[in-house]
């Protein structure tokens, strides 16, 4: 698989070119999924002249096997559960509730860290560009779409630099449109498309949101 982007900022500029038709619209809102999607979204928002906000999604990991997702939650309170994983891992209700409580606390901590006292942007009636640095399984993006949809936007556009070829089929039914720069046939992981895929930390998110 070819390393298409030097880093997330480069990927954001490439994605902005694909979204040029939205430039100058007064109903546009760009939401960057924290943390990796924020540098990409910053470039898109700057190129399109649109407001930018951060959107937090937290994976709900199976107890004693946190790498395995049994669901996810997002800004706004949306929760998506994978009943098949929960059943196969024999996760009890009290265990599920404990994980949800822990991740809800972390989600709120991150929102406060990134945004401070500023209220979240209101997607109501807006065309929302939901942006991440890439899509692998699509679980985080699906819960983000569900959470934003509940707020009553005019339309939701999922926009990413890289994703598997199945991205339109996987997310097309949830979003109003899916825009992707690269859908390589040999896709295995998002990081393969980047020369520099260094983890984005809280400080970088805060800096971008402040600027």
C-alpha positions as CSV (number, residue, x, y, z in Angstrom):
1,X,0.0,0.0,0.0
2,X,1.4,3.4,-1.0
3,X,2.0,6.0,1.7
4,X,-0.2,8.7,0.1
5,X,0.2,11.4,2.8
6,X,3.2,12.8,4.5
7,X,1.2,13.6,7.7
8,X,-2.4,14.5,8.8
9,X,-2.0,18.2,7.8
10,X,-1.1,17.1,4.2
11,X,-4.0,14.7,4.3
12,X,-6.4,17.5,5.3
13,X,-5.3,19.7,2.4
14,X,-5.9,16.8,0.0
15,X,-9.3,16.1,1.5
16,X,-10.2,19.8,1.3
17,X,-9.6,19.7,-2.5
18,X,-12.2,17.0,-2.7
19,X,-14.7,19.1,-0.7
20,X,-14.1,22.3,-2.6
21,X,-17.8,22.5,-3.7
22,X,-18.7,23.3,-0.1
23,X,-16.4,26.4,0.1
24,X,-18.2,29.6,1.1
25,X,-21.4,28.0,2.3
26,X,-22.9,29.7,5.4
27,X,-24.6,26.5,6.6
28,X,-21.4,24.5,7.0
29,X,-19.9,23.0,10.2
30,X,-16.7,20.9,10.3
31,X,-16.4,18.4,13.2
32,X,-13.0,16.7,13.7
33,X,-13.1,13.4,15.6
34,X,-10.6,13.6,18.5
35,X,-7.9,13.2,18.5
36,X,-6.5,12.1,15.1
37,X,-9.2,13.7,13.0
38,X,-8.6,17.2,14.4
39,X,-5.5,18.2,12.4
40,X,-7.2,16.9,9.2
41,X,-10.4,18.8,10.0
42,X,-8.4,22.0,10.8
43,X,-7.0,22.1,7.3
44,X,-10.5,21.4,5.8
45,X,-12.1,24.1,7.9
46,X,-9.4,26.6,7.0
47,X,-9.7,25.9,3.2
48,X,-13.5,26.0,3.2
49,X,-13.8,29.0,5.5
50,X,-16.0,27.0,7.8
51,X,-16.3,26.9,11.6
52,X,-14.5,24.0,13.3
53,X,-15.3,22.0,16.5
54,X,-14.0,18.9,18.1
55,X,-16.1,15.7,18.4
56,X,-15.2,13.0,20.9
57,X,-15.9,9.3,20.4
58,X,-14.9,6.7,23.0
59,X,-14.6,3.0,22.4
60,X,-16.3,0.7,24.9
61,X,-13.8,-2.1,25.4
62,X,-14.6,-5.6,26.7
63,X,-13.5,-6.0,30.4
64,X,-10.2,-7.8,30.6
65,X,-9.9,-7.4,26.8
66,X,-10.1,-3.7,26.2
67,X,-8.8,-3.8,22.6
68,X,-12.0,-5.6,21.6
69,X,-14.9,-3.1,21.1
70,X,-18.3,-4.0,22.4
71,X,-19.6,-0.5,21.4
72,X,-18.9,3.2,21.5
73,X,-20.2,6.4,22.8
74,X,-20.0,10.0,21.5
75,X,-20.4,13.6,22.3
76,X,-24.1,14.3,22.8
77,X,-24.7,11.0,24.7
78,X,-25.2,8.5,21.8
79,X,-24.3,4.9,22.7
80,X,-24.0,2.1,20.1
81,X,-23.6,-1.4,21.4
82,X,-22.5,-4.6,19.6
83,X,-24.8,-7.2,21.1
84,X,-22.9,-10.0,19.4
85,X,-19.6,-9.1,21.1
86,X,-21.3,-8.5,24.4
87,X,-23.0,-12.0,24.3
88,X,-19.9,-13.9,23.0
89,X,-17.7,-12.3,25.7
90,X,-20.4,-12.9,28.4
91,X,-20.3,-9.3,29.5
92,X,-22.6,-8.7,32.5
93,X,-24.9,-5.7,32.7
94,X,-23.0,-4.3,35.7
95,X,-19.7,-4.7,33.8
96,X,-21.1,-2.9,30.8
97,X,-22.5,-0.1,33.0
98,X,-19.1,0.3,34.6
99,X,-17.3,0.7,31.3
100,X,-19.9,3.2,30.0
101,X,-19.5,5.2,33.2
102,X,-15.7,5.2,32.9
103,X,-15.6,6.2,29.3
104,X,-18.3,8.8,29.8
105,X,-16.1,10.5,32.4
106,X,-13.1,10.4,30.0
107,X,-15.3,11.8,27.2
108,X,-16.4,14.7,29.4
109,X,-12.8,15.3,30.5
110,X,-11.6,15.5,26.9
111,X,-14.4,17.8,25.9
112,X,-13.5,20.2,28.7
113,X,-9.8,20.0,27.9
114,X,-10.3,20.7,24.2
115,X,-13.1,23.2,24.4
116,X,-12.9,24.8,27.9
117,X,-16.1,26.6,28.8
118,X,-17.1,27.1,25.2
119,X,-20.4,25.3,24.4
120,X,-20.3,22.8,21.6
121,X,-21.2,23.9,18.1
122,X,-24.9,23.3,17.3
123,X,-25.3,21.1,14.2
124,X,-29.0,21.8,13.9
125,X,-29.9,22.7,10.3
126,X,-26.3,22.6,9.2
127,X,-24.5,20.6,6.6
128,X,-22.0,18.8,8.9
129,X,-18.6,17.5,7.6
130,X,-17.6,14.7,10.0
131,X,-13.8,14.2,9.6
132,X,-11.3,11.7,10.8
133,X,-7.8,10.8,9.8
134,X,-9.1,7.6,8.2
135,X,-11.6,4.7,8.6
136,X,-10.7,1.1,9.5
137,X,-13.8,-0.7,10.9
138,X,-16.0,2.4,10.8
139,X,-17.3,1.8,14.4
140,X,-16.2,5.2,15.7
141,X,-17.6,7.0,12.6
142,X,-20.9,5.2,12.8
143,X,-21.5,6.3,16.4
144,X,-20.5,9.8,15.5
145,X,-23.0,9.9,12.6
146,X,-25.7,8.6,14.9
147,X,-24.9,11.2,17.6
148,X,-24.9,14.1,15.1
149,X,-28.0,12.9,13.4
150,X,-29.9,13.1,16.7
151,X,-29.1,16.9,16.8
152,X,-31.1,17.5,13.6
153,X,-28.5,18.6,10.9
154,X,-29.6,19.2,7.3
155,X,-27.1,16.7,6.1
156,X,-24.1,14.7,7.3
157,X,-21.0,14.2,5.0
158,X,-18.4,11.6,6.2
159,X,-15.1,12.8,4.9
160,X,-11.7,11.0,5.4
161,X,-8.3,10.8,3.6
162,X,-8.2,7.0,3.5
163,X,-10.6,4.1,4.0
164,X,-11.1,0.5,2.7
165,X,-12.9,0.2,-0.6
166,X,-16.1,-0.9,1.2
167,X,-16.5,2.5,2.9
168,X,-19.4,3.6,0.7
169,X,-21.3,0.4,1.4
170,X,-20.4,0.4,5.1
171,X,-21.3,4.1,5.8
172,X,-23.4,5.2,2.8
173,X,-26.6,4.2,4.5
174,X,-25.9,6.2,7.6
175,X,-24.4,9.4,6.1
176,X,-25.9,11.5,3.3
177,X,-22.5,11.4,1.4
178,X,-19.1,9.8,1.9
179,X,-16.0,11.5,0.5
180,X,-12.7,9.7,0.6
181,X,-9.4,10.6,-1.1
182,X,-7.9,7.1,-1.2
183,X,-9.6,3.7,-1.1
184,X,-6.6,1.3,-1.7
185,X,-7.4,-2.3,-2.6
186,X,-4.6,-3.5,-0.2
187,X,-6.0,-1.5,2.8
188,X,-5.0,-3.0,6.1
189,X,-4.7,0.0,8.5
190,X,-5.1,3.8,8.4
191,X,-1.5,4.4,9.4
192,X,-0.2,2.7,6.3
193,X,-1.3,5.7,4.2
194,X,0.9,8.1,6.2
195,X,4.6,8.6,6.3
196,X,4.2,10.3,9.8
197,X,1.3,8.9,11.8
198,X,2.5,10.1,15.2
199,X,-0.2,10.0,17.8
200,X,-2.0,13.3,18.3
201,X,-2.0,14.4,21.9
202,X,-4.3,16.6,23.9
203,X,-2.1,19.6,23.7
204,X,-2.1,19.6,19.9
205,X,-5.9,19.4,19.8
206,X,-6.1,22.3,22.2
207,X,-3.7,24.3,20.2
208,X,-5.6,23.7,16.9
209,X,-8.9,24.5,18.5
210,X,-7.6,27.7,20.0
211,X,-6.2,28.8,16.6
